[in-house]
Amino acid sequence: MKSILSGLLILSFIILTACGGNQSTGAGATENQSAGAADGKPVEIEFWYGLGGKLGDEMKSLIDEFNASQNEVIVKPVVQGNYDETKQKLQAAIASGKVPAAALASDVVWAKNGYFASLDDFIAADNAFKADDFIPAFLNQGKVDGKQYFLPMYGTTQLLYYNKEMFKKAGITEEDIKTWEGLAAAAEKLTVKENGKTTVYGWEPMWGADNMIDATLSRGGHILSEDGKTVMIDSPEWVETWDAFRKWIFEDQSMAIHSGGQGWEYWYKTIDDVLQDKAAGYTGSSGDQGDLDFNKLAAAPQPGWEGHDPAPVASALQAGILAKASPEEQKAAYKWLTFFTKAENTAKWSMNTGYIAVRQSALEVPEFKEYSEQNPHSRQPLLQAQHASEPFIDPTGGKIMDALKVAADKVQISNMPAEQALKEAKETAQRALDQVTGG
């Protein structure tokens, strides 16, 4: 079993295989080159990130470890509510000219507009940087027009998490939830209703468009046509998938979602429902694993639909260095980001959070090998990534994805038929795409 697991891990990796300043292109630095200020004092930089709960604790722990490991750079953590809030705050900071040195955020359009600094000069001068050790799919996501603007910090994909005892009592096995049709049937069987009201839900999809986009891709759907000129989000694959979720939530009442709240509040409410036996399972991030009790829960890959292979998205969470940070701040930020992605640190992050390590050499870390063998749930993100879809790069700078987010709320919260919601979203998205393509 150990040799099989090691092989699977290796195969998975192979397949995947706020400070103001002046505009700067980056001067580069080797790992051993000083990143301190000219006066000999440590350079203090801000690093913005939108992580809460155990993820936030783990990030703070690694920042503390970095600060203690050398005397040239001091990273000051600045915690935002979530990923979206980080970008909103960054937008305001960029407009004001007072930016952090680095942030857990990436944006193709912002990179093209010069808001983020290219890392190419830093990488070229860094003898310790091994591009071929990074998982190619993750590193490539940080490239814009052939230049490296962002470094992958960790990989993520959404998985199924279910209550082992509830499944066992209902006679449901993991084999039964290998399709969305099977998961829907299992959710119906697991649902408990009293006086016509659901008291225990069979399943809880996560609020937002991402979960339903994954399910649509696993039905053969596409966001754009092959030539990139037509938005396809009103095709039968989209309508049938999204309306199935609407039906499960509002008509069958076998599924439910938590929406709204501050930051990640909705996410943790969903997790709490499963841990408190108010739901038999949910669809969540590989990064949830650090918050879950696997004596009680088990992890499984997302399903496909009957006749279709599963194809959920696996993507890298990336960090960039702000172009308006001073040269000293940029150099210090690069030192911090490359520390985070060292083999032992990306392995540690993976073990403690469930996110996917970004470097192949993480497999050589003894603690990582031992942990994955003792905790089978930890290998599920790696296995799923073998057949995962690449993240969609929105050519409109986010307007297509924004239209899908609006449509998801209409379906999941307002009970609007998917055909209507997606038709409206398609019209909005197509107008935005036409402005880019000249259509």
N, C-alpha and C positions, 0 to 999 in steps of 0.2 A: 504493500500500500504506500509506503514512504517513497519508494522509487517511482511509482505511478504518479503520485502527487508532485514530486519534484519535476517529473517530465511535463506534467500539465502546466506547472508554473513557468517552466522554461519556454514551452510552446506558446503560452499566453503572451509572454514578453516578446518573443520573436515575432508573433503575428501583429502585435500592436506597434512590433518593430517597424508741522507742514511748514516748509521753509522756503522763502522766496529766493530768487536768484536770477541769473541771466541765461539766455538761450545758449545751449551748448550741444555739440555733437558727440561729446565723450572722447576722452583721451586714451582710455584703456588702462589696464593694470594687471600685472601677473598676481598670482595668489600671494606671493611673498612680498610684493611691492607695497610700500606703505600707503595706507588709505587715510592717514591722519592729516590734520590741518598743518599749515606751514609753521604755526607757532608751537607745534608739538603737542597741543591739546587734542583730545579725542573729538572727532567730528560727530555732532549730534544730528540725527535725522529722524523724521517721522515716517512710520510705515502704517498706512491705512488699510484696514481689512474689516469685512463684515461677517464675523463669525461669533456665534454665541455658544453657550453651554460648554460641553467638554471640548468641542473644537476650539473655542476661544481660549480655554485653559491650556490646551496643548500648544497653541500658537504662542501664548505668553511664555510658556515653559521654554520653548525653543529660542525665543528672543532673549530670555534671561540667560540661557546657556551660551548663546552667541556673545552677549555682552561680557560675560565672565571669561570667555575664551581668549580675548585679546584686549588691547588697550587703545586701539586706534579709532574705533567706531562705537557709538552708543545709539542703539535703536530705541526710539520711544514709540510704543504701540498706541495707536489711535483707533479705537473700536467703533465701527459704524453698525447700524441696525441689521443690515444684510447686504448682499451684493449690489442690489439696485440702489440702495441708499448710498453706498460707497461711490457709485458713478455719479449720482446726483450731487453729492458733496464735492466730488472732483471737478465737475463741470463748473460749479461756482468758484472753486479755488483757481481753476485755470483762467477764468474770466477776470479774477481779481489780481492774478499774477503771484499770489502767495500759495505755493503748492507744497505738498509733502515731497520727499525725495523719491518714494516708491509707494506703490499701492497694489493690493491684490485685485487687479482689474485689468481688462484688456478691451480694446476697441479698434477695429480695423480703420474706420474712418478717422478716428482721433489720431491714429498713427500717421495716416496719410496727410493729415492737416498739421503735423508737426508738434502735437501735444505731448507725445512720448518720444524719448530719445532712442535712436538705434543703438543696439548693443554690439554691433559688429566690431567696432574698434576695441571695446573691452575684451571681447572673446578672442580676437586675433592676438592680443597682447597677453592673454592668460594661458600659460603653458599647462595649467592643470585642467583646463576645460576640455572635455572629451565629448564632442558632439555625437559620435557614434555610440556612446554609452547611454544616451537618452533614448527613450522609446520614440522612434521616428514620428509616429502619428502625433504624439504629444508635442514634440519640439517643432514640427512643421506648422502646428496651429498658431505658433507665435510669430510666424513669418508674414511680412506684408511686402508685396512687390519685391520679393527675393531677399529682403533684409530681416534680420532677427530683431524684433522689437520687444518680445515678451518671452519670459522663461516659464516653462510649466512647473508649477509648484506641487500639484498632485492631480491624479486622474479621478474621474467620477463617472458613475452610471447608476441608474435607478434599478432597484431590485424588489423582489417580493419578500416580505417578512411575515411569518405566520406563527400563531400560538400552537405549539406542538400538542398540548393536551386537548385543546378544543378540536383540533383536526382528528386526533385519535378517537375521541368519543363519538364524533360524527362519522367515523369510518372513511375519512378522506385522506388520501396519500398525496405525496408530491407529484406522482404521475398524473393525478387528476387535474392538476392546475398547469399543465404544459401548453394549454391553449386558453385564449380569452373566453371561449365558450365554456370550457371546463371550469375556469375560475368563477364565472358568473353562476354556474350551477352549484358550485361549492359554496359560494356566498349566500345563495338562496337557502341552501340546506343549513347553514350555520347561523342564519338570522333568527333572532328570538323576538317575537311580538307578543305584547300583552294589551288586550282591549284595543286592538287595531293599531297600536303604536309600537314602533321598533325600540326595543330596549338594549339589544345587542346586535350590532351590524356584522354582516358576514365579511365585509371588506370596506376599507377606506382608501380610495385613491387620494393622491396628494393634490391639493388645490393648485390650479394653474394650468397653463397650456402644455407644459413639458411632458407630463405623464400621458396625456391624450395624443400628443405628437408621436411619442414613442410607439403607442399602440397603432397609430395610423401607418407609420413606417413599417410596422410588423404585419400590415395588411397589403403592402405593396404600394402605398401612397407616396406621392412626391410633392414637394413644396413648389418647385418650378419645373417647367418643361425642360427637355433636354437642351434646347438652344438658349435657355435662360431668359426668355422673353415673355413667358406666360405664367401667371400664378395659377397653381393647380389645386388650391385648397378647398374648392367646392366640388371636387370629383367624388364619385360614389364611394371610394375608399375612405375619404374624409367624412362624408356625411354619415355613412353607416356606422363608422367607428364612434364618432362623437355623439351620435344619437343613442347608441347603445349605452354610453355612460350616463346620458341624461335619463334614459329609461330606468337604469339600475338605481339611480339616486332618487328620482321623483315618483316613478310609477311602482316599481318593485319594492322600493325602500329597503333594499338589501345592502345598499352601499350609502356612504355619507362622506361629506367633506367638511373640514374646518376652514373657514376663510376669514380674511381681515386680521385685525390686531396689529400689534407693534412688532416689527422685525420678524423673527422666526416664531412668533407666538403660535401661529396656526400649525406650524410643523410639529412643535412639541406637544400641542394638544392632540394631534393625530397619534403620535407615539404613545402618549399617556393613555389614550383609549385602549390601545392594544395591550399595554402593560397592566392595565387595570381591568382587563376582561370585558371591556365595553365594545370591543371589536375583535374579530378573529384574526385579522391581519391587515396590512396596509402596504402601499407601494411607496418606497422611500429611497433615499440616497445610500450609496455604499458608505458614505461618510457618517451615517447614523450608527454604525456598528459599535462605535465607542460609547454610545449612550444606551445600548440594548443589553438585556439579560438573556444570554443564549442558553441558560439552563431552561428557560421558559420558551424562547423563540427559536426559530430556524430561518435560514435564508435560502431563497431559491431564485433562479434567473427569471426574467420577465418572459412571458409566453408569446407565441405568435398566434395567429388565427388559423382555423382549420384550412389546410392547403397552403399555408404561408409559413416561412421560417421567421423566427423572431429577429428583429433588427432594431433594438433600442439604441439610443445615442450613447456613446462613450466619449467624453471630452476631458480636456485638461483645464484646470483652474490656473490661470496665468497671472503673473505679476510683471509690472513694467516700471520703468524709471521715468519720471517726469522731465520733459525737456527744459522746463524753466527752472529746475533745480540747478544750483551752482555746480561747477566741475568737481569740487571737493565732495559735495553731497552725492553726486552721481556715482563717483568712485566708491564712496562708502556704501551706497545702496547696492551696487554690484557685488561688493564683498559680502553683504548680508544675504542677498538672493542666492548666490552660489554656495554659501554655507548651508542654507536650507535644503538645497538639492544634492548635497553630498550623499553618497550611498547609505551610510549609516543613519543619516537624518531622515532621508526619504523612506527608508525601511522602518524607522521608529514611528514616523508619522502614519505610515500604512498600518502598522500593528495596533497603534493606539486609537486610530480613527476609522479604519475600514476603507479609506481612500486608497487608490492605486498608486504604488510607487512609480516614480517617473524615470528611474534609471535601471538598466538591466543588471548592473553590478550589485543592486540591492539583494539579488538572489544569493550573492556570496556572503552576505552578512549572516553569521551563524544564528543569531537570535531570530532573524526573519524566517529562516528555514524551519527552525524548531517550532516557532509559533504557528506557522501555517499548517504544520502537520498535526498539531494539537487542537487547532481551532478550524474545523472544516468550513465554517461559514465565511472565513476570511478569504477563501479561494474563489468564492462565487463571483466577485467582481472581475477577477482575472479570466474566469471561464466565459463569462458573458461578453467580455471585451473581444473575444475571438470572432464573434459574428456581429459586432456592433456597427451602427451607422456612424459616419463622421458628423460632427456638429455642422449645422447649416450656417453658412457665412452669408449674412443678409446684405445684398448689394445696395440696398436703400439706406443703409446706416441704422437699421433697426425698425423701420416702419412696417415691414411685413410681419415681423415678430410681434410688434405692438398691436397690430390688427388681430393677430391670433390670440393674444392675451385678452383683448376686449371680447372676442368671440367666445373664449373659454368661460369667462365670467357670465356671459349671457346664457350659456348652456348649463354650467354647473350651479349657478346661483339663481338665475332668473327663470330657469326651466324653458328657455326659448328653444324651439325645434332647431336642430343642428343645421338643417338645410338653410333656414333663414339667416342664422347667425353667421354661417360660413360664406353665404352669398354676399352679405354686407361686408364681411372682412375681405373677401376677394376683390370687391370693387375698390375698397380703400387701398389695398395692397397693390393692385394692378396700376392704379393711378401713380402711386409712388414709384413703381418699377418703370413705368413708361417715361417718367422724368429722367431716369438714369439711362435707359436704353435708347431713348428717342422714339419709342414706339407710339 
